[in-house]
Amino acid sequence: MTDQSPPWSSRSALISVSDLDRSTAFYQAILEIHEVLRDEQIAILSGDASRPFTLYLRQALRGASRSGQDSLGVRALSIDVGTTAALDGVEERLRANDAFRDRQSIPSREKLEVLRGIDPDRFPLNFVADESNSEMSKVDYEYVITLMYAIDV
């Protein structure tokens, strides 16, 4: 990456949900984003210019289910929230929605925390705050992936 290149980041995600109304309300509350478009089968939620992330929620077919860790496709949504103060806010909202799982610090790094939760369909959510200003090591990545894998049940 050159000095002129912006860092990579995720701009959007598509999640199939069992109850579009319930999931729309949940994600608006947790991520503090708002509905920008809605029809019978899809809701599009987005933030403001400071958080240019768009979440597409699609009503799944009746009887659809998650098929476990070995199925294809995205297995969790991970979001870097920047600061521990922002992570505190996410934790508060997850707890209020009975969606909080746990919060852990990475043992080998100061100021790196992972907060884990689930959405109404038990889809794993990971929120990360890294205020360490240093690159993650292989050991750090292995620890984080273990946390992410452990919630995907």
Summary of the structure (lengths in Angstrom):
residues: 153
radius of gyration: 16.0
end to end distance: 35.8
largest distance: 49.0
contacts: 396
relative contact order: 0.17
helix: 25%
strand: 31%
